[in-house]
Amino acid sequence: MTILVPSIEESMAFFAGAQLAPLVNKRSPIRSFAALDGETVAKSDLLIGDDTPVAIGFTDNLDEEKKNAAADSIHFAERYADSYSDRKKTAVEWHTKYSEALKHCGWTLTNSKYQEQEVKQTNVTMDAIVLDLVKAVAGRNAPAMLAMLGQAFDKMKSDDELVTLFDSNSKSGNDADFRLVPCLQTPGGTAIAAFVAVDCNLSTSQGGAWFWKWKFSNLKMKRVATVMELNLRVHERRKDQIMELLDISSDQFFKSIKLN
């Protein structure tokens, strides 16, 4: 099922009625990791949410304007879903709001169904589960996305600050959730992304960073795994409305990282 981009009139009404709650539990004052690292969204290869469990990866050939569009869209979707729903109490509604926000930011989604999945592999880590999900939905774009995610995971695992940041943002008690968005540019110039969102309950407690070191057997989780495509012209027409609602820039919302 393809979720079409809304009409201009529908999006005008959407943005006119939208309100974003202020960020909560953020570091005070807000640190611009981009400024600390000397990088911005447009110059980065990987973005990790400063206070949210979301990461966006970019292949080498992705234009700067499309990087900014992806970052602003995911930033807006995270904030919009949190403003109108509680993921822990009403997860289906939260993910529906998230998809709605992405549509109004110019993305078409092939499927955004939030569904249960049981992983029956023995002693499998979450990063391996994510790679399998991307491989299943990305089609001919899978090799490039998997290669980029592999680099991103290696970078994150090798940096204690990144491990701590992602681990603390994605896990609370026995509950864990995250969103990963690898993006690439097709030969025709279109931005394509895989979108993987996972919510799960960790029945056992182990040491180390849960995403890479914990091994699971018969893990039950709920997830969204889909491919989405950016209509840049539509996004640009709605950019002013998006930015008007965001109270901080995406350079502040994300930590910007170079992989090489």
C-alpha positions in Angstrom: 0.0 0.0 0.0 1.5 3.4 -1.0 0.6 6.3 1.2 0.4 9.3 -1.2 1.6 12.8 -0.5 -1.4 15.0 0.7 -2.7 17.9 -1.4 -1.5 21.5 -0.9 -4.8 22.3 0.8 -4.6 19.3 3.1 -1.1 20.2 4.1 -1.9 23.9 4.6 -4.7 22.8 7.0 -2.4 20.3 8.7 0.4 22.8 9.5 -2.0 25.5 10.4 -3.5 23.3 13.1 -0.3 21.6 14.3 1.4 22.5 17.5 4.7 21.0 18.9 5.2 20.5 22.6 8.6 21.9 23.9 11.4 19.4 24.2 11.5 17.7 27.6 14.4 16.1 29.5 16.8 17.8 27.2 20.3 18.8 28.3 20.5 22.3 29.7 21.5 24.4 28.0 21.0 22.7 24.6 24.4 21.8 23.2 24.9 22.1 19.5 26.9 19.0 18.9 27.3 20.2 15.3 29.2 23.3 16.5 31.3 21.1 18.9 32.2 18.7 16.1 32.6 21.3 13.4 29.9 19.6 11.3 26.4 20.4 10.3 23.6 18.2 8.9 24.5 19.1 5.4 28.1 18.0 5.8 27.5 14.9 7.9 27.3 11.1 7.1 25.4 10.1 10.2 22.9 11.9 12.6 22.0 10.7 16.0 19.3 12.3 18.1 20.6 14.3 21.0 17.7 13.3 23.3 15.7 10.9 21.1 16.5 7.3 19.9 16.7 8.1 16.2 19.6 7.9 13.7 19.8 8.9 10.1 22.5 7.7 7.8 23.5 9.2 4.4 25.3 7.6 1.5 28.1 9.5 -0.1 26.1 10.6 -3.2 23.3 12.3 -1.3 22.9 16.0 -2.0 23.2 18.4 0.9 19.6 19.8 0.3 18.3 16.2 0.5 20.2 15.6 3.8 18.6 18.7 5.2 15.2 17.7 4.0 15.5 14.2 5.6 16.8 15.6 8.9 14.1 18.3 9.1 11.4 15.8 8.2 12.5 13.2 10.8 13.0 16.0 13.4 9.5 17.2 12.8 7.9 13.7 12.8 9.5 12.9 16.1 8.3 16.1 17.7 4.8 15.9 16.1 4.2 12.3 17.2 5.4 13.1 20.8 3.1 16.1 20.9 0.0 14.3 20.0 0.5 10.8 21.4 2.3 8.8 24.1 4.3 6.1 22.4 4.3 3.9 25.6 0.6 4.1 26.1 -0.8 4.3 22.6 2.0 3.0 20.3 -0.2 2.5 17.2 -1.5 6.0 17.4 2.0 7.4 17.9 3.3 5.7 14.8 0.3 6.8 12.8 1.0 10.4 13.8 4.6 9.9 12.8 3.7 8.7 9.3 1.2 11.5 8.9 3.9 14.0 9.7 6.3 12.4 7.1 3.6 12.6 4.4 3.1 16.3 5.0 6.8 16.8 4.8 6.9 15.4 1.3 7.5 11.7 1.7 5.6 8.8 0.2 5.6 5.5 2.2 5.0 2.1 0.7 3.7 0.8 4.0 3.7 2.1 7.5 1.8 -0.7 9.3 2.9 -1.1 13.0 3.0 -4.9 13.5 4.3 -7.6 15.8 7.2 -9.7 14.8 8.9 -12.6 16.6 12.6 -13.2 16.0 13.3 -16.9 16.4 17.0 -16.8 15.7 19.3 -17.9 18.6 21.7 -15.4 20.1 21.1 -12.6 17.7 21.9 -9.0 18.4 19.6 -6.1 17.6 22.0 -4.6 15.0 21.7 -7.9 13.1 17.9 -7.8 13.3 17.9 -4.3 11.9 20.1 -5.3 9.0 17.7 -8.1 8.2 14.7 -5.8 8.3 16.4 -3.3 5.9 17.4 -6.1 3.6 13.8 -7.4 3.5 12.3 -4.0 2.5 14.9 -2.1 0.5 15.0 -4.3 -2.6 17.7 -3.3 -5.1 18.8 -0.5 -2.8 19.6 -2.9 0.0 23.4 -3.4 -0.7 24.1 0.3 -0.6 22.0 0.8 2.6 23.5 -2.2 4.3 27.0 -1.1 3.6 26.3 2.4 4.9 24.6 1.0 8.1 27.6 -1.3 8.6 29.9 1.7 8.6 27.5 3.6 10.9 27.3 0.8 13.4 31.1 0.4 13.4 31.5 4.1 14.0 29.0 4.1 16.8 30.5 1.0 18.5 34.0 2.5 18.4 33.0 5.8 20.2 32.0 5.5 23.8 30.2 8.8 23.7 28.0 7.6 20.8 27.4 4.3 22.5 26.3 6.0 25.7 24.1 8.5 23.9 22.2 6.0 21.8 22.0 3.5 24.7 20.6 6.0 27.2 18.1 7.4 24.7 16.8 4.1 23.4 16.4 2.1 26.7 14.4 2.8 29.8 14.2 0.0 32.3 13.3 -3.1 30.3 11.7 -1.1 27.5 13.6 -0.2 24.4 12.7 1.7 21.2 14.5 3.3 18.3 14.1 4.6 14.7 16.8 4.1 12.0 16.7 5.8 8.6 19.4 5.0 6.0 19.1 7.3 3.0 20.5 7.2 -0.5 20.2 9.0 -3.8 19.1 7.1 -6.9 20.8 7.6 -10.3 17.9 9.7 -11.2 18.4 12.1 -8.3 15.6 10.9 -6.0 16.2 10.5 -2.3 15.1 7.0 -1.0 15.1 5.9 2.6 14.4 2.8 4.5 12.5 3.5 7.7 12.8 1.0 10.6 11.1 1.6 13.9 11.3 -1.0 16.7 9.7 -1.2 20.1 10.5 -4.1 22.4 10.6 -5.4 25.9 13.9 -6.8 27.2 13.0 -9.7 29.4 16.6 -10.1 30.8 19.1 -7.7 32.1 22.7 -7.9 30.8 25.7 -5.7 30.9 27.0 -3.5 28.1 25.3 -1.6 25.4 22.0 -3.4 24.7 21.9 -2.7 20.9 25.1 -4.5 20.1 26.1 -6.7 23.0 22.8 -8.3 24.2 21.9 -11.5 22.5 18.3 -12.4 22.1 16.4 -15.6 21.5 12.7 -15.7 20.5 12.5 -11.9 20.9 9.0 -10.5 20.5 8.9 -6.9 19.2 6.7 -4.5 17.4 8.0 -2.7 14.4 7.5 -0.6 11.2 9.8 -1.5 8.3 9.2 0.3 5.0 10.7 2.3 2.2 9.9 5.9 1.6 10.6 8.4 -1.2 11.1 12.1 -1.0 9.4 14.6 -3.3 11.8 17.4 -2.9 9.7 20.0 -4.6 6.8 19.2 -2.3 9.1 19.4 0.7 10.5 22.8 -0.3 7.0 24.2 -0.7 6.3 23.2 2.9 9.7 24.0 4.4 8.7 27.4 5.8 5.7 25.9 7.7 7.9 23.0 9.0 10.6 25.4 10.2 8.1 27.8 11.7 6.9 25.0 14.0 10.3 23.8 15.1 11.8 25.7 18.0 15.4 24.5 17.4 17.3 23.7 14.3 18.0 20.1 13.2 21.7 20.9 13.7 20.8 21.2 17.4 18.4 18.3 17.5 21.0 15.8 16.1 24.6 15.1 16.7 26.3 15.3 13.3 29.1 12.8 12.6 31.5 12.1 9.7 32.2 8.4 9.1 35.6 8.9 7.4 
